Amino acid sequence: MSVLDNFETWKDFLGNRLQQAQDNGMSEGIMNSIAAEIGDYLAANVEPKNGEQRLLADLWNSADENQQQVLASTMINLVKNSKAH
């Protein structure tokens, strides 16, 4: 099973990677940039597997570069908030 098959699994995966990045001293700005690169890759190369991913892909593909940065940052916040609960 791929981490992309289920949105909760995907968020857990991202949360674990985010924690590793923070533990290794990666700055918030670098994490946001990497998140945007991942968003670009996923939008171009990965077919959404569920409704949440379809919504994110549609939002990503309709956004300009600045809006994509905001979406990437928002996903980071979503993951952080999920880990806090």
C-alpha positions as CSV (number, residue, x, y, z in Angstrom):
1,M,0.0,0.0,0.0
2,S,1.3,3.4,-1.0
3,V,1.3,6.4,1.4
4,L,-0.8,8.1,-1.3
5,D,-3.7,5.7,-1.1
6,N,-5.2,7.2,2.0
7,F,-5.2,10.9,3.0
8,E,-4.7,10.2,6.7
9,T,-1.7,8.0,5.9
10,W,-0.4,10.7,3.6
11,K,-0.7,13.3,6.4
12,D,1.0,10.9,8.9
13,F,3.8,10.4,6.4
14,L,4.2,14.1,5.9
15,G,4.1,14.7,9.6
16,N,6.9,12.2,10.2
17,R,9.1,13.8,7.5
18,L,8.3,17.3,8.8
19,Q,9.4,16.2,12.3
20,Q,12.7,14.7,10.9
21,A,13.4,18.0,9.1
22,Q,12.8,20.0,12.2
23,D,14.9,17.7,14.3
24,N,17.7,18.2,11.8
25,G,17.5,22.0,12.0
26,M,15.8,22.7,8.7
27,S,14.3,26.2,8.6
28,E,10.6,26.8,8.0
29,G,11.4,28.6,4.8
30,I,13.3,25.6,3.4
31,M,10.5,23.3,4.4
32,N,8.0,25.5,2.6
33,S,10.1,25.5,-0.5
34,I,10.4,21.7,-0.5
35,A,6.7,21.4,0.1
36,A,6.1,23.5,-3.0
37,E,8.4,21.4,-5.0
38,I,6.6,18.2,-3.9
39,G,3.3,19.8,-4.8
40,D,4.7,20.6,-8.3
41,Y,5.9,17.0,-8.7
42,L,2.7,15.4,-7.4
43,A,0.5,17.7,-9.6
44,A,2.5,16.8,-12.7
45,N,3.2,13.1,-12.1
46,V,0.7,11.5,-9.7
47,E,-2.9,10.8,-10.3
48,P,-5.0,11.7,-7.2
49,K,-6.3,8.6,-5.4
50,N,-9.0,10.1,-3.3
51,G,-11.2,13.1,-3.0
52,E,-8.9,15.1,-0.8
53,Q,-6.0,14.6,-3.2
54,R,-8.3,15.6,-6.1
55,L,-9.2,18.8,-4.4
56,L,-5.6,19.6,-3.6
57,A,-4.6,18.9,-7.2
58,D,-7.4,21.1,-8.6
59,L,-6.4,23.9,-6.2
60,W,-2.7,23.5,-7.0
61,N,-3.4,23.5,-10.8
62,S,-5.6,26.6,-10.6
63,A,-3.1,28.6,-8.4
64,D,-0.3,30.9,-9.5
65,E,3.2,30.4,-8.0
66,N,2.5,32.6,-4.9
67,Q,-0.8,30.8,-4.2
68,Q,1.0,27.5,-4.5
69,Q,3.5,28.6,-1.9
70,V,0.5,29.4,0.4
71,L,-1.0,26.0,-0.3
72,A,2.3,24.3,0.5
73,S,2.6,26.3,3.7
74,T,-1.0,25.5,4.6
75,M,-0.4,21.8,4.1
76,I,2.6,22.0,6.5
77,N,0.3,23.8,9.1
78,L,-2.4,21.1,8.6
79,V,0.2,18.4,9.3
80,K,1.6,20.2,12.3
81,N,-1.9,20.7,13.7
82,S,-2.8,17.1,13.1
83,K,0.3,16.0,15.0
84,A,-0.6,18.3,17.9
85,H,-4.0,16.6,18.5
